[in-house]
Every structure is written in structure tokens, then in C-alpha cells.
Amino acid sequence: MIRRLLVGVVAALGVVALAPASAQAIPVCKSGYACLYQWYADPEHTVFNGFRSIDCDGSVDSSGVQRGYLVFGQARCNPLD
């Protein structure tokens, strides 16, 4: 449930980094935020490589390859969660 919410919020934010992850610093997930990192093989973001998500409670989930073109999004955690 939280992952679906996080993915939806990140998609709505549309925060995109256009350079390959190898050529840029990976953004830090700030305290009090949930973050989603998604890597793609191409700059058009049509070939998905992998992801890493960090929930508000600090739990981390990841899958696939974490390199290529990065899309990063973050959402402020709800203090009531």
C-alpha cells in the first residue's frame, strides 16, 4: 500500500534527472521523506532497468540494475503515519 502511494506521488511530482546516474550524484533521501529511484537504460525512459525505494519508516526495497538514466522523486512523509 505504501509503495503504491509512493509510486503515485513520485509520478505526480515528475521529478526527473536527465543525465545517466554514472555521470551525476545520486540524490540523498532526506529525513522525513519517502524516496523512489528508478533507473532506465535510455534517456527516453522506455527501457526500465531497476528501482530502489525508501519508505517513511526507513525500510528499503530494490530490484533490478541500479544504473543508467535516473528518475528520482520524493514526497514528504505524513506525520500521522
Secondary structure, DSSP 8 states (H G I E B T S, - for coil): -HHHHHHHHHHHHT----SBGGGS------TTEEEEEEEESSTTS-SEEEEEEE-TTS-EEEEE---SEEEEEEEE--TT-
